[in-house]
């Protein structure tokens, strides 16, 4: 396994952990907004809450994996 692939794999694992933390924090903030919002706005926030978590997790995994890949390639080469 090349250093870049190993770095990307480690980055994906780290990104998953950070993404889960970010999604939980985002959902906690949206839960507060949902409690304070009107019924119409609460429905909108609920839709955003449902979609935002997976997006945050996926983008964080990709971002951290790319950073780890580049770092591993630079350090190896």
PQR file with spaces between the fields and no chain letter, atoms N, CA, C, O and H, PARSE charges and radii, in Angstrom:
ATOM       1  N    UNK     1       0.845   -1.169    0.000 -0.4000 1.5000
ATOM       2  CA   UNK     1       0.000    0.000    0.000 -0.0000 2.0000
ATOM       3  C    UNK     1       0.897    1.241    0.000  0.5500 1.7000
ATOM       4  O    UNK     1       1.812    1.352    0.816 -0.5500 1.4000
ATOM       5  N    UNK     2       0.634    2.152   -0.901 -0.4000 1.5000
ATOM       6  CA   UNK     2       1.454    3.355   -0.993 -0.0000 2.0000
ATOM       7  C    UNK     2       1.166    4.280    0.187  0.5500 1.7000
ATOM       8  O    UNK     2       0.106    4.191    0.808 -0.5500 1.4000
ATOM       9  H    UNK     2      -0.109    2.061   -1.565  0.4000 1.0000
ATOM      10  N    UNK     3       2.110    5.165    0.493 -0.4000 1.5000
ATOM      11  CA   UNK     3       1.889    6.090    1.615 -0.0000 2.0000
ATOM      12  C    UNK     3       0.650    6.973    1.409  0.5500 1.7000
ATOM      13  O    UNK     3      -0.053    7.289    2.368 -0.5500 1.4000
ATOM      14  H    UNK     3       2.971    5.237   -0.011  0.4000 1.0000
ATOM      15  N    UNK     4       0.386    7.368    0.159 -0.4000 1.5000
ATOM      16  CA   UNK     4      -0.781    8.199   -0.110 -0.0000 2.0000
ATOM      17  C    UNK     4      -2.085    7.491    0.199  0.5500 1.7000
ATOM      18  O    UNK     4      -3.000    8.081    0.773 -0.5500 1.4000
ATOM      19  H    UNK     4       0.957    7.110   -0.620  0.4000 1.0000
ATOM      20  N    UNK     5      -2.167    6.214   -0.187 -0.4000 1.5000
ATOM      21  CA   UNK     5      -3.387    5.450    0.100 -0.0000 2.0000
ATOM      22  C    UNK     5      -3.554    5.211    1.594  0.5500 1.7000
ATOM      23  O    UNK     5      -4.664    5.291    2.119 -0.5500 1.4000
ATOM      24  H    UNK     5      -1.424    5.735   -0.653  0.4000 1.0000
ATOM      25  N    UNK     6      -2.466    4.922    2.269 -0.4000 1.5000
ATOM      26  CA   UNK     6      -2.531    4.743    3.714 -0.0000 2.0000
ATOM      27  C    UNK     6      -2.967    6.041    4.392  0.5500 1.7000
ATOM      28  O    UNK     6      -3.791    6.028    5.306 -0.5500 1.4000
ATOM      29  H    UNK     6      -1.564    4.857    1.842  0.4000 1.0000
ATOM      30  N    UNK     7      -2.409    7.149    3.939 -0.4000 1.5000
ATOM      31  CA   UNK     7      -2.802    8.447    4.490 -0.0000 2.0000
ATOM      32  C    UNK     7      -4.269    8.757    4.234  0.5500 1.7000
ATOM      33  O    UNK     7      -4.964    9.268    5.112 -0.5500 1.4000
ATOM      34  H    UNK     7      -1.739    7.159    3.197  0.4000 1.0000
ATOM      35  N    UNK     8      -4.737    8.449    3.036 -0.4000 1.5000
ATOM      36  CA   UNK     8      -6.144    8.689    2.713 -0.0000 2.0000
ATOM      37  C    UNK     8      -7.058    7.817    3.566  0.5500 1.7000
ATOM      38  O    UNK     8      -8.112    8.272    4.009 -0.5500 1.4000
ATOM      39  H    UNK     8      -4.172    8.034    2.322  0.4000 1.0000
ATOM      40  N    UNK     9      -6.665    6.571    3.799 -0.4000 1.5000
ATOM      41  CA   UNK     9      -7.479    5.686    4.627 -0.0000 2.0000
ATOM      42  C    UNK     9      -7.535    6.180    6.072  0.5500 1.7000
ATOM      43  O    UNK     9      -8.602    6.207    6.683 -0.5500 1.4000
ATOM      44  H    UNK     9      -5.808    6.201    3.439  0.4000 1.0000
ATOM      45  N    UNK    10      -6.386    6.569    6.609 -0.4000 1.5000
ATOM      46  CA   UNK    10      -6.374    7.126    7.970 -0.0000 2.0000
ATOM      47  C    UNK    10      -7.168    8.431    8.030  0.5500 1.7000
ATOM      48  O    UNK    10      -7.865    8.697    9.009 -0.5500 1.4000
ATOM      49  H    UNK    10      -5.519    6.547    6.112  0.4000 1.0000
ATOM      50  N    UNK    11      -7.056    9.227    6.992 -0.4000 1.5000
ATOM      51  CA   UNK    11      -7.812   10.478    6.935 -0.0000 2.0000
ATOM      52  C    UNK    11      -9.312   10.249    6.878  0.5500 1.7000
ATOM      53  O    UNK    11     -10.086   11.004    7.466 -0.5500 1.4000
ATOM      54  H    UNK    11      -6.490    9.010    6.197  0.4000 1.0000
ATOM      55  N    UNK    12      -9.718    9.204    6.167 -0.4000 1.5000
ATOM      56  CA   UNK    12     -11.152    8.899    6.092 -0.0000 2.0000
ATOM      57  C    UNK    12     -11.690    8.501    7.461  0.5500 1.7000
ATOM      58  O    UNK    12     -12.798    8.886    7.836 -0.5500 1.4000
ATOM      59  H    UNK    12      -9.088    8.591    5.689  0.4000 1.0000
ATOM      60  N    UNK    13     -10.905    7.732    8.201 -0.4000 1.5000
ATOM      61  CA   UNK    13     -11.339    7.331    9.551 -0.0000 2.0000
ATOM      62  C    UNK    13     -11.418    8.559   10.466  0.5500 1.7000
ATOM      63  O    UNK    13     -12.391    8.741   11.198 -0.5500 1.4000
ATOM      64  H    UNK    13     -10.006    7.419    7.897  0.4000 1.0000
ATOM      65  N    UNK    14     -10.379    9.395   10.408 -0.4000 1.5000
ATOM      66  CA   UNK    14     -10.387   10.611   11.225 -0.0000 2.0000
ATOM      67  C    UNK    14     -11.520   11.541   10.797  0.5500 1.7000
ATOM      68  O    UNK    14     -12.180   12.146   11.642 -0.5500 1.4000
ATOM      69  H    UNK    14      -9.589    9.247    9.814  0.4000 1.0000
ATOM      70  N    UNK    15     -11.745   11.655    9.497 -0.4000 1.5000
ATOM      71  CA   UNK    15     -12.820   12.500    8.988 -0.0000 2.0000
ATOM      72  C    UNK    15     -14.193   12.018    9.406  0.5500 1.7000
ATOM      73  O    UNK    15     -15.087   12.824    9.661 -0.5500 1.4000
ATOM      74  H    UNK    15     -11.208   11.163    8.811  0.4000 1.0000
ATOM      75  N    UNK    16     -14.365   10.709    9.478 -0.4000 1.5000
ATOM      76  CA   UNK    16     -15.653   10.167    9.923 -0.0000 2.0000
ATOM      77  C    UNK    16     -15.926   10.564   11.369  0.5500 1.7000
ATOM      78  O    UNK    16     -17.040   10.951   11.720 -0.5500 1.4000
ATOM      79  H    UNK    16     -13.639   10.054    9.271  0.4000 1.0000
ATOM      80  N    UNK    17     -14.902   10.463   12.191 -0.4000 1.5000
ATOM      81  CA   UNK    17     -15.072   10.857   13.598 -0.0000 2.0000
ATOM      82  C    UNK    17     -15.377   12.331   13.746  0.5500 1.7000
ATOM      83  O    UNK    17     -16.287   12.712   14.483 -0.5500 1.4000
ATOM      84  H    UNK    17     -13.997   10.148   11.905  0.4000 1.0000
ATOM      85  N    UNK    18     -14.624   13.159   13.053 -0.4000 1.5000
ATOM      86  CA   UNK    18     -14.868   14.600   13.121 -0.0000 2.0000
ATOM      87  C    UNK    18     -16.206   14.976   12.490  0.5500 1.7000
ATOM      88  O    UNK    18     -16.893   15.878   12.968 -0.5500 1.4000
ATOM      89  H    UNK    18     -13.885   12.849   12.455  0.4000 1.0000
ATOM      90  N    UNK    19     -16.567   14.289   11.428 -0.4000 1.5000
ATOM      91  CA   UNK    19     -17.854   14.553   10.782 -0.0000 2.0000
ATOM      92  C    UNK    19     -19.023   14.232   11.686  0.5500 1.7000
ATOM      93  O    UNK    19     -20.009   14.968   11.721 -0.5500 1.4000
ATOM      94  H    UNK    19     -16.009   13.556   11.039  0.4000 1.0000
ATOM      95  N    UNK    20     -18.917   13.131   12.421 -0.4000 1.5000
ATOM      96  CA   UNK    20     -19.977   12.781   13.372 -0.0000 2.0000
ATOM      97  C    UNK    20     -20.110   13.837   14.462  0.5500 1.7000
ATOM      98  O    UNK    20     -21.221   14.217   14.831 -0.5500 1.4000
ATOM      99  H    UNK    20     -18.116   12.533   12.393  0.4000 1.0000
ATOM     100  N    UNK    21     -18.982   14.310   14.975 -0.4000 1.5000
ATOM     101  CA   UNK    21     -19.034   15.371   15.983 -0.0000 2.0000
ATOM     102  C    UNK    21     -19.658   16.642   15.415  0.5500 1.7000
ATOM     103  O    UNK    21     -20.479   17.282   16.072 -0.5500 1.4000
ATOM     104  H    UNK    21     -18.079   14.002   14.675  0.4000 1.0000
ATOM     105  N    UNK    22     -19.269   17.003   14.200 -0.4000 1.5000
ATOM     106  CA   UNK    22     -19.823   18.197   13.562 -0.0000 2.0000
ATOM     107  C    UNK    22     -21.315   18.078   13.301  0.5500 1.7000
ATOM     108  O    UNK    22     -22.065   19.035   13.492 -0.5500 1.4000
ATOM     109  H    UNK    22     -18.602   16.482   13.666  0.4000 1.0000
ATOM     110  N    UNK    23     -21.739   16.902   12.866 -0.4000 1.5000
ATOM     111  CA   UNK    23     -23.165   16.691   12.599 -0.0000 2.0000
ATOM     112  C    UNK    23     -23.972   16.764   13.887  0.5500 1.7000
ATOM     113  O    UNK    23     -25.069   17.323   13.901 -0.5500 1.4000
ATOM     114  H    UNK    23     -21.129   16.125   12.711  0.4000 1.0000
ATOM     115  N    UNK    24     -23.442   16.207   14.963 -0.4000 1.5000
ATOM     116  CA   UNK    24     -24.150   16.280   16.246 -0.0000 2.0000
ATOM     117  C    UNK    24     -24.267   17.714   16.719  0.5500 1.7000
ATOM     118  O    UNK    24     -25.319   18.115   17.217 -0.5500 1.4000
ATOM     119  H    UNK    24     -22.551   15.753   14.952  0.4000 1.0000
ATOM     120  N    UNK    25     -23.202   18.500   16.574 -0.4000 1.5000
ATOM     121  CA   UNK    25     -23.243   19.900   16.991 -0.0000 2.0000
ATOM     122  C    UNK    25     -24.234   20.698   16.142  0.5500 1.7000
ATOM     123  O    UNK    25     -24.995   21.513   16.662 -0.5500 1.4000
ATOM     124  H    UNK    25     -22.347   18.174   16.170  0.4000 1.0000
ATOM     125  N    UNK    26     -24.216   20.456   14.853 -0.4000 1.5000
ATOM     126  CA   UNK    26     -25.148   21.144   13.958 -0.0000 2.0000
ATOM     127  C    UNK    26     -26.590   20.790   14.292  0.5500 1.7000
ATOM     128  O    UNK    26     -27.454   21.665   14.341 -0.5500 1.4000
ATOM     129  H    UNK    26     -23.598   19.793   14.430  0.4000 1.0000
ATOM     130  N    UNK    27     -26.847   19.511   14.519 -0.4000 1.5000
ATOM     131  CA   UNK    27     -28.202   19.075   14.855 -0.0000 2.0000
ATOM     132  C    UNK    27     -28.662   19.639   16.195  0.5500 1.7000
ATOM     133  O    UNK    27     -29.842   19.950   16.354 -0.5500 1.4000
ATOM     134  H    UNK    27     -26.144   18.800   14.479  0.4000 1.0000
ATOM     135  N    UNK    28     -27.766   19.776   17.148 -0.4000 1.5000
ATOM     136  CA   UNK    28     -28.133   20.361   18.434 -0.0000 2.0000
ATOM     137  C    UNK    28     -28.553   21.820   18.256  0.5500 1.7000
ATOM     138  O    UNK    28     -29.532   22.263   18.857 -0.5500 1.4000
ATOM     139  H    UNK    28     -26.807   19.524   17.018  0.4000 1.0000
ATOM     140  N    UNK    29     -27.821   22.559   17.437 -0.4000 1.5000
ATOM     141  CA   UNK    29     -28.194   23.947   17.163 -0.0000 2.0000
ATOM     142  C    UNK    29     -29.513   24.045   16.428  0.5500 1.7000
ATOM     143  O    UNK    29     -30.328   24.918   16.727 -0.5500 1.4000
ATOM     144  H    UNK    29     -27.026   22.199   16.949  0.4000 1.0000
ATOM     145  N    UNK    30     -29.731   23.165   15.475 -0.4000 1.5000
ATOM     146  CA   UNK    30     -30.995   23.180   14.734 -0.0000 2.0000
ATOM     147  C    UNK    30     -32.168   22.760   15.614  0.5500 1.7000
ATOM     148  O    UNK    30     -33.276   23.271   15.453 -0.5500 1.4000
ATOM     149  H    UNK    30     -29.069   22.456   15.232  0.4000 1.0000
ATOM     150  N    UNK    31     -31.934   21.833   16.544 -0.4000 1.5000
ATOM     151  CA   UNK    31     -33.003   21.450   17.473 -0.0000 2.0000
ATOM     152  C    UNK    31     -33.471   22.651   18.288  0.5500 1.7000
ATOM     153  O    UNK    31     -34.668   22.824   18.519 -0.5500 1.4000
ATOM     154  H    UNK    31     -31.033   21.419   16.675  0.4000 1.0000
ATOM     155  N    UNK    32     -32.537   23.467   18.716 -0.4000 1.5000
ATOM     156  CA   UNK    32     -32.887   24.679   19.467 -0.0000 2.0000
ATOM     157  C    UNK    32     -33.700   25.619   18.600  0.5500 1.7000
ATOM     158  O    UNK    32     -34.691   26.186   19.062 -0.5500 1.4000
ATOM     159  H    UNK    32     -31.565   23.327   18.529  0.4000 1.0000
ATOM     160  N    UNK    33     -33.298   25.795   17.350 -0.4000 1.5000
ATOM     161  CA   UNK    33     -34.045   26.668   16.442 -0.0000 2.0000
ATOM     162  C    UNK    33     -35.448   26.126   16.175  0.5500 1.7000
ATOM     163  O    UNK    33     -36.403   26.895   16.066 -0.5500 1.4000
ATOM     164  H    UNK    33     -32.494   25.335   16.974  0.4000 1.0000
ATOM     165  N    UNK    34     -35.570   24.814   16.071 -0.4000 1.5000
ATOM     166  CA   UNK    34     -36.878   24.197   15.819 -0.0000 2.0000
ATOM     167  C    UNK    34     -37.815   24.454   16.992  0.5500 1.7000
ATOM     168  O    UNK    34     -38.994   24.747   16.793 -0.5500 1.4000
ATOM     169  H    UNK    34     -34.794   24.189   16.159  0.4000 1.0000
ATOM     170  N    UNK    35     -37.298   24.347   18.217 -0.4000 1.5000
ATOM     171  CA   UNK    35     -38.136   24.582   19.400 -0.0000 2.0000
ATOM     172  C    UNK    35     -38.661   26.010   19.449  0.5500 1.7000
ATOM     173  O    UNK    35     -39.783   26.240   19.899 -0.5500 1.4000
ATOM     174  H    UNK    35     -36.340   24.109   18.379  0.4000 1.0000
ATOM     175  N    UNK    36     -37.858   26.983   18.987 -0.4000 1.5000
ATOM     176  CA   UNK    36     -38.237   28.392   19.075 -0.0000 2.0000
ATOM     177  C    UNK    36     -39.001   28.884   17.846  0.5500 1.7000
ATOM     178  O    UNK    36     -39.546   29.988   17.877 -0.5500 1.4000
ATOM     179  H    UNK    36     -36.946   26.797   18.621  0.4000 1.0000
ATOM     180  N    UNK    37     -39.056   28.119   16.788 -0.4000 1.5000
ATOM     181  CA   UNK    37     -39.617   28.583   15.517 -0.0000 2.0000
ATOM     182  C    UNK    37     -41.130   28.373   15.453  0.5500 1.7000
ATOM     183  O    UNK    37     -41.711   27.602   16.216 -0.5500 1.4000
ATOM     184  H    UNK    37     -38.614   27.223   16.763  0.4000 1.0000
ATOM     185  N    UNK    38     -41.737   29.089   14.513 -0.4000 1.5000
ATOM     186  CA   UNK    38     -43.155   28.873   14.232 -0.0000 2.0000
ATOM     187  C    UNK    38     -43.317   27.506   13.571  0.5500 1.7000
ATOM     188  O    UNK    38     -42.337   26.940   13.086 -0.5500 1.4000
ATOM     189  H    UNK    38     -41.265   29.715   13.893  0.4000 1.0000
ATOM     190  N    UNK    39     -44.543   26.964   13.542 -0.4000 1.5000
ATOM     191  CA   UNK    39     -44.722   25.634   12.940 -0.0000 2.0000
ATOM     192  C    UNK    39     -44.251   25.558   11.480  0.5500 1.7000
ATOM     193  O    UNK    39     -43.698   24.540   11.065 -0.5500 1.4000
ATOM     194  H    UNK    39     -45.338   27.424   13.936  0.4000 1.0000
ATOM     195  N    UNK    40     -44.465   26.616   10.708 -0.4000 1.5000
ATOM     196  CA   UNK    40     -44.024   26.605    9.308 -0.0000 2.0000
ATOM     197  C    UNK    40     -42.501   26.587    9.210  0.5500 1.7000
ATOM     198  O    UNK    40     -41.927   25.823    8.434 -0.5500 1.4000
ATOM     199  H    UNK    40     -44.914   27.443   11.046  0.4000 1.0000
ATOM     200  N    UNK    41     -41.857   27.435   10.005 -0.4000 1.5000
ATOM     201  CA   UNK    41     -40.395   27.459    9.999 -0.0000 2.0000
ATOM     202  C    UNK    41     -39.807   26.177   10.583  0.5500 1.7000
ATOM     203  O    UNK    41     -38.744   25.726   10.156 -0.5500 1.4000
ATOM     204  H    UNK    41     -42.323   28.055   10.635  0.4000 1.0000
ATOM     205  N    UNK    42     -40.495   25.599   11.551 -0.4000 1.5000
ATOM     206  CA   UNK    42     -40.005   24.368   12.156 -0.0000 2.0000
ATOM     207  C    UNK    42     -39.940   23.246   11.123  0.5500 1.7000
ATOM     208  O    UNK    42     -39.027   22.422   11.157 -0.5500 1.4000
ATOM     209  H    UNK    42     -41.358   25.966   11.897  0.4000 1.0000
ATOM     210  N    UNK    43     -40.911   23.210   10.201 -0.4000 1.5000
ATOM     211  CA   UNK    43     -40.870   22.190    9.146 -0.0000 2.0000
ATOM     212  C    UNK    43     -39.654   22.385    8.250  0.5500 1.7000
ATOM     213  O    UNK    43     -39.014   21.417    7.838 -0.5500 1.4000
ATOM     214  H    UNK    43     -41.654   23.880   10.173  0.4000 1.0000
ATOM     215  N    UNK    44     -39.337   23.648    7.950 -0.4000 1.5000
ATOM     216  CA   UNK    44     -38.157   23.920    7.111 -0.0000 2.0000
ATOM     217  C    UNK    44     -36.880   23.503    7.834  0.5500 1.7000
ATOM     218  O    UNK    44     -36.009   22.863    7.244 -0.5500 1.4000
ATOM     219  H    UNK    44     -39.857   24.434    8.285  0.4000 1.0000
ATOM     220  N    UNK    45     -36.772   23.862    9.100 -0.4000 1.5000
ATOM     221  CA   UNK    45     -35.590   23.489    9.872 -0.0000 2.0000
ATOM     222  C    UNK    45     -35.465   21.979    9.997  0.5500 1.7000
ATOM     223  O    UNK    45     -34.357   21.444    9.989 -0.5500 1.4000
ATOM     224  H    UNK    45     -37.479   24.381    9.579  0.4000 1.0000
ATOM     225  N    UNK    46     -36.589   21.290   10.112 -0.4000 1.5000
ATOM     226  CA   UNK    46     -36.560   19.832   10.214 -0.0000 2.0000
ATOM     227  C    UNK    46     -35.995   19.212    8.943  0.5500 1.7000
ATOM     228  O    UNK    46     -35.224   18.255    9.002 -0.5500 1.4000
ATOM     229  H    UNK    46     -37.489   21.724   10.119  0.4000 1.0000
ATOM     230  N    UNK    47     -36.384   19.764    7.787 -0.4000 1.5000
ATOM     231  CA   UNK    47     -35.843   19.271    6.517 -0.0000 2.0000
ATOM     232  C    UNK    47     -34.338   19.513    6.443  0.5500 1.7000
ATOM     233  O    UNK    47     -33.579   18.633    6.035 -0.5500 1.4000
ATOM     234  H    UNK    47     -37.010   20.541    7.739  0.4000 1.0000
ATOM     235  N    UNK    48     -33.918   20.701    6.837 -0.4000 1.5000
ATOM     236  CA   UNK    48     -32.489   21.029    6.835 -0.0000 2.0000
ATOM     237  C    UNK    48     -31.749   20.109    7.794  0.5500 1.7000
ATOM     238  O    UNK    48     -30.661   19.625    7.480 -0.5500 1.4000
ATOM     239  H    UNK    48     -34.535   21.415    7.169  0.4000 1.0000
ATOM     240  N    UNK    49     -32.336   19.865    8.967 -0.4000 1.5000
ATOM     241  CA   UNK    49     -31.698   19.000    9.965 -0.0000 2.0000
ATOM     242  C    UNK    49     -31.509   17.591    9.415  0.5500 1.7000
ATOM     243  O    UNK    49     -30.462   16.977    9.618 -0.5500 1.4000
ATOM     244  H    UNK    49     -33.220   20.257    9.222  0.4000 1.0000
ATOM     245  N    UNK    50     -32.509   17.087    8.731 -0.4000 1.5000
ATOM     246  CA   UNK    50     -32.434   15.725    8.206 -0.0000 2.0000
ATOM     247  C    UNK    50     -31.348   15.594    7.134  0.5500 1.7000
ATOM     248  O    UNK    50     -30.683   14.562    7.054 -0.5500 1.4000
ATOM     249  H    UNK    50     -33.360   17.585    8.567  0.4000 1.0000
ATOM     250  N    UNK    51     -31.166   16.615    6.323 -0.4000 1.5000
ATOM     251  CA   UNK    51     -30.205   16.545    5.218 -0.0000 2.0000
ATOM     252  C    UNK    51     -28.791   16.979    5.610  0.5500 1.7000
ATOM     253  O    UNK    51     -27.817   16.514    5.019 -0.5500 1.4000
ATOM     254  H    UNK    51     -31.707   17.454    6.388  0.4000 1.0000
ATOM     255  N    UNK    52     -28.674   17.857    6.591 -0.4000 1.5000
ATOM     256  CA   UNK    52     -27.376   18.458    6.900 -0.0000 2.0000
ATOM     257  C    UNK    52     -26.391   17.467    7.513  0.5500 1.7000
ATOM     258  O    UNK    52     -25.202   17.519    7.197 -0.5500 1.4000
ATOM     259  H    UNK    52     -29.466   18.234    7.071  0.4000 1.0000
ATOM     260  N    UNK    53     -26.845   16.581    8.368 -0.4000 1.5000
ATOM     261  CA   UNK    53     -25.935   15.655    9.039 -0.0000 2.0000
ATOM     262  C    UNK    53     -25.117   14.807    8.081  0.5500 1.7000
ATOM     263  O    UNK    53     -23.889   14.799    8.168 -0.5500 1.4000
ATOM     264  H    UNK    53     -27.811   16.539    8.625  0.4000 1.0000
ATOM     265  N    UNK    54     -25.772   14.087    7.162 -0.4000 1.5000
ATOM     266  CA   UNK    54     -24.992   13.273    6.219 -0.0000 2.0000
ATOM     267  C    UNK    54     -24.074   14.099    5.316  0.5500 1.7000
ATOM     268  O    UNK    54     -22.992   13.643    4.947 -0.5500 1.4000
ATOM     269  H    UNK    54     -26.769   14.094    7.092  0.4000 1.0000
ATOM     270  N    UNK    55     -24.498   15.296    4.964 -0.4000 1.5000
ATOM     271  CA   UNK    55     -23.655   16.153    4.119 -0.0000 2.0000
ATOM     272  C    UNK    55     -22.404   16.562    4.885  0.5500 1.7000
ATOM     273  O    UNK    55     -21.302   16.525    4.337 -0.5500 1.4000
ATOM     274  H    UNK    55     -25.377   15.667    5.264  0.4000 1.0000
ATOM     275  N    UNK    56     -22.565   16.950    6.140 -0.4000 1.5000
ATOM     276  CA   UNK    56     -21.413   17.339    6.962 -0.0000 2.0000
ATOM     277  C    UNK    56     -20.447   16.168    7.115  0.5500 1.7000
ATOM     278  O    UNK    56     -19.234   16.343    6.997 -0.5500 1.4000
ATOM     279  H    UNK    56     -23.460   16.980    6.585  0.4000 1.0000
ATOM     280  N    UNK    57     -20.972   14.995    7.373 -0.4000 1.5000
ATOM     281  CA   UNK    57     -20.114   13.814    7.556 -0.0000 2.0000
ATOM     282  C    UNK    57     -19.356   13.492    6.267  0.5500 1.7000
ATOM     283  O    UNK    57     -18.146   13.268    6.297 -0.5500 1.4000
ATOM     284  H    UNK    57     -21.957   14.853    7.469  0.4000 1.0000
ATOM     285  N    UNK    58     -20.059   13.468    5.146 -0.4000 1.5000
ATOM     286  CA   UNK    58     -19.416   13.112    3.869 -0.0000 2.0000
ATOM     287  C    UNK    58     -18.347   14.118    3.465  0.5500 1.7000
ATOM     288  O    UNK    58     -17.255   13.729    3.052 -0.5500 1.4000
ATOM     289  H    UNK    58     -21.042   13.649    5.121  0.4000 1.0000
ATOM     290  N    UNK    59     -18.649   15.400    3.581 -0.4000 1.5000
ATOM     291  CA   UNK    59     -17.658   16.400    3.169 -0.0000 2.0000
ATOM     292  C    UNK    59     -16.453   16.398    4.096  0.5500 1.7000
ATOM     293  O    UNK    59     -15.328   16.605    3.641 -0.5500 1.4000
ATOM     294  H    UNK    59     -19.537   15.716    3.917  0.4000 1.0000
ATOM     295  N    UNK    60     -16.665   16.168    5.382 -0.4000 1.5000
ATOM     296  CA   UNK    60     -15.535   16.118    6.308 -0.0000 2.0000
ATOM     297  C    UNK    60     -14.641   14.922    6.019  0.5500 1.7000
ATOM     298  O    UNK    60     -13.416   15.035    6.074 -0.5500 1.4000
ATOM     299  H    UNK    60     -17.579   15.999    5.751  0.4000 1.0000
ATOM     300  N    UNK    61     -15.242   13.778    5.711 -0.4000 1.5000
ATOM     301  CA   UNK    61     -14.446   12.593    5.367 -0.0000 2.0000
ATOM     302  C    UNK    61     -13.564   12.894    4.159  0.5500 1.7000
ATOM     303  O    UNK    61     -12.369   12.597    4.174 -0.5500 1.4000
ATOM     304  H    UNK    61     -16.236   13.686    5.666  0.4000 1.0000
ATOM     305  N    UNK    62     -14.139   13.477    3.126 -0.4000 1.5000
ATOM     306  CA   UNK    62     -13.377   13.766    1.905 -0.0000 2.0000
ATOM     307  C    UNK    62     -12.289   14.792    2.182  0.5500 1.7000
ATOM     308  O    UNK    62     -11.150   14.618    1.749 -0.5500 1.4000
ATOM     309  H    UNK    62     -15.110   13.718    3.114  0.4000 1.0000
ATOM     310  N    UNK    63     -12.626   15.857    2.896 -0.4000 1.5000
ATOM     311  CA   UNK    63     -11.634   16.904    3.166 -0.0000 2.0000
ATOM     312  C    UNK    63     -10.435   16.368    3.945  0.5500 1.7000
ATOM     313  O    UNK    63      -9.289   16.617    3.570 -0.5500 1.4000
ATOM     314  H    UNK    63     -13.551   15.998    3.248  0.4000 1.0000
ATOM     315  N    UNK    64     -10.689   15.644    5.013 -0.4000 1.5000
ATOM     316  CA   UNK    64      -9.593   15.142    5.843 -0.0000 2.0000
ATOM     317  C    UNK    64      -8.809   14.063    5.102  0.5500 1.7000
ATOM     318  O    UNK    64      -7.588   13.988    5.244 -0.5500 1.4000
ATOM     319  H    UNK    64     -11.620   15.442    5.318  0.4000 1.0000
ATOM     320  N    UNK    65      -9.482   13.231    4.320 -0.4000 1.5000
ATOM     321  CA   UNK    65      -8.779   12.200    3.549 -0.0000 2.0000
ATOM     322  C    UNK    65      -7.829   12.832    2.541  0.5500 1.7000
ATOM     323  O    UNK    65      -6.708   12.357    2.363 -0.5500 1.4000
ATOM     324  H    UNK    65     -10.474   13.292    4.205  0.4000 1.0000
ATOM     325  N    UNK    66      -8.265   13.892    1.885 -0.4000 1.5000
ATOM     326  CA   UNK    66      -7.394   14.574    0.914 -0.0000 2.0000
ATOM     327  C    UNK    66      -6.195   15.197    1.621  0.5500 1.7000
ATOM     328  O    UNK    66      -5.072   15.103    1.127 -0.5500 1.4000
ATOM     329  H    UNK    66      -9.175   14.278    2.030  0.4000 1.0000
ATOM     330  N    UNK    67      -6.415   15.826    2.758 -0.4000 1.5000
ATOM     331  CA   UNK    67      -5.308   16.435    3.501 -0.0000 2.0000
ATOM     332  C    UNK    67      -4.305   15.370    3.939  0.5500 1.7000
ATOM     333  O    UNK    67      -3.097   15.564    3.805 -0.5500 1.4000
ATOM     334  H    UNK    67      -7.328   15.903    3.159  0.4000 1.0000
ATOM     335  N    UNK    68      -4.797   14.249    4.459 -0.4000 1.5000
ATOM     336  CA   UNK    68      -3.896   13.171    4.877 -0.0000 2.0000
ATOM     337  C    UNK    68      -3.167   12.571    3.683  0.5500 1.7000
ATOM     338  O    UNK    68      -1.990   12.229    3.793 -0.5500 1.4000
ATOM     339  H    UNK    68      -5.778   14.092    4.568  0.4000 1.0000
ATOM     340  N    UNK    69      -3.835   12.437    2.555 -0.4000 1.5000
ATOM     341  CA   UNK    69      -3.202   11.896    1.343 -0.0000 2.0000
ATOM     342  C    UNK    69      -2.038   12.804    0.925  0.5500 1.7000
ATOM     343  O    UNK    69      -0.925   12.333    0.693 -0.5500 1.4000
ATOM     344  H    UNK    69      -4.791   12.715    2.465  0.4000 1.0000
ATOM     345  N    UNK    70      -2.311   14.100    0.835 -0.4000 1.5000
ATOM     346  CA   UNK    70      -1.267   15.035    0.407 -0.0000 2.0000
ATOM     347  C    UNK    70      -0.110   15.042    1.416  0.5500 1.7000
ATOM     348  O    UNK    70       1.058   15.039    1.027 -0.5500 1.4000
ATOM     349  H    UNK    70      -3.216   14.482    1.024  0.4000 1.0000
ATOM     350  N    UNK    71      -0.437   15.050    2.692 -0.4000 1.5000
ATOM     351  CA   UNK    71       0.612   15.061    3.711 -0.0000 2.0000
ATOM     352  C    UNK    71       1.461   13.793    3.622  0.5500 1.7000
ATOM     353  O    UNK    71       2.686   13.863    3.727 -0.5500 1.4000
ATOM     354  H    UNK    71      -1.385   15.052    3.008  0.4000 1.0000
ATOM     355  N    UNK    72       0.831   12.652    3.432 -0.4000 1.5000
ATOM     356  CA   UNK    72       1.596   11.395    3.329 -0.0000 2.0000
ATOM     357  C    UNK    72       2.482   11.391    2.091  0.5500 1.7000
ATOM     358  O    UNK    72       3.625   10.938    2.153 -0.5500 1.4000
ATOM     359  H    UNK    72      -0.163   12.595    3.347  0.4000 1.0000
ATOM     360  N    UNK    73       1.983   11.879    0.989 -0.4000 1.5000
ATOM     361  CA   UNK    73       2.792   11.944   -0.233 -0.0000 2.0000
ATOM     362  C    UNK    73       3.963   12.906   -0.086  0.5500 1.7000
ATOM     363  O    UNK    73       5.068   12.611   -0.540 -0.5500 1.4000
ATOM     364  H    UNK    73       1.054   12.247    0.939  0.4000 1.0000
ATOM     365  N    UNK    74       3.734   14.033    0.534 -0.4000 1.5000
ATOM     366  CA   UNK    74       4.814   15.015    0.723 -0.0000 2.0000
ATOM     367  C    UNK    74       5.873   14.467    1.663  0.5500 1.7000
ATOM     368  O    UNK    74       7.070   14.591    1.404 -0.5500 1.4000
ATOM     369  H    UNK    74       2.836   14.272    0.903  0.4000 1.0000
ATOM     370  N    UNK    75       5.423   13.856    2.767 -0.4000 1.5000
ATOM     371  CA   UNK    75       6.393   13.316    3.722 -0.0000 2.0000
ATOM     372  C    UNK    75       7.140   12.121    3.172  0.5500 1.7000
ATOM     373  O    UNK    75       8.304   11.914    3.515 -0.5500 1.4000
ATOM     374  H    UNK    75       4.451   13.755    2.978  0.4000 1.0000
ATOM     375  N    UNK    76       6.502   11.331    2.329 -0.4000 1.5000
ATOM     376  CA   UNK    76       7.154   10.151    1.756 -0.0000 2.0000
ATOM     377  C    UNK    76       8.104   10.517    0.625  0.5500 1.7000
ATOM     378  O    UNK    76       9.090    9.823    0.379 -0.5500 1.4000
ATOM     379  H    UNK    76       5.556   11.499    2.050  0.4000 1.0000
ATOM     380  N    UNK    77       7.801   11.601   -0.050 -0.4000 1.5000
ATOM     381  CA   UNK    77       8.597   11.940   -1.241 -0.0000 2.0000
ATOM     382  C    UNK    77       9.530   13.044   -0.954  0.5500 1.7000
ATOM     383  O    UNK    77      10.279   13.464   -1.836 -0.5500 1.4000
ATOM     384  H    UNK    77       7.000   12.165    0.151  0.4000 1.0000
